[in-house]
Amino acid sequence: MIVTVSGLPGSGTTTVSTLLAKRYAMEMISAGEVFRTLAKERGVSLAEFGEMAEKDDSIDIQIDKRQQEIAATRDNIILEGRLAGHMAPLALKVWLKAPVEVRVQRIVGRESTSFGQAMKETLEREASESLRYREIHGIDIGDLSIYDLVIDSNRWNQFQIVHVISSGIDAFMNKGGERTVESS
């Protein structure tokens, strides 16, 4: 089984994916961690690396191809990342959402930055990513229609979210992990 967990920065995707991976003994593959590692290796901030990625499509393409390869060749994994749901068509797809102020406060809690600076960088990063996703893949990141579950992470804590997703996973597995097309 493959589960994708996607959402904008600070929505809780990494925390929830980690808990799900432990609960179901699944491996977690994080696109965001790959992106952060590449930025760190180059000695630049996430915002600077986002600007670099705007000029060099190979950065996004490299991360996306890796997730597609993993989804096509492995099972029992959680793919965590903004476009993970688009990279694994047969997965159970989850999107976590929260208001930008809530997400930025979470980012401030994990990084050494002010709220104002984090807000500025988050909005710049999201605009940069939205542009790149549209230009490279033709994906509108705001279109949530591909997701099986859309959960407000401001309304629920991480354990409650895992419980909701677990219900989806259990139902998905009881159907044999097969996607069905329902007629209207």
FENURMO-V36573 format. One record per backbone hydrogen bond with DSSP energy under -1.0 kcal/mol. NH is the residue of the N-H (numbers start at 1). CO is the residue of the C=O. Records with the same first field share a line. If there is no record, write none. Layout:
# FENURMO-V36573
NH=CO + CO
This chain:
# FENURMO-V36573
3=77
4=92
5=79
6=94
11=8
16=12
17=13
18=14
19=15
20=16
21=17
22=18
23=19
24=20
26=21
27=76
29=78
31=80
34=30
35=31
36=32
37=33
38=34
39=35
40=36
41=37
42=38
43=40
44=39
49=45
50=46
51=47
52=48
53=49
54=50
55=51
56=52
59=56
61=57
62=58
63=59
64=60
65=61
66=62
67=63
68=64
69=65
70=66
71=67
72=68
73=69
74=70
77=1
78=27
79=3
80=29
81=5
84=81
86=83
87=83
88=84
91=88
92=2
94=4
95=149
96=6
97=151
103=99
104=100
105=101
106=102
107=103
108=104
109=105
111=107
113=111
118=114
119=115
120=116
121=117
122=118
123=119
124=120
125=121
126=122
127=123
128=124
129=125
130=126
131=127
132=128
133=129
134=130
135=131
136=132
137=133
139=133
143=140
147=144
148=93
149=93
151=95
153=97
156=152
161=157
162=158
163=159
164=160
165=161
166=162
167=163
168=164
169=165
170=166
171=167
172=168
173=169
174=170
175=171
176=173
177=172
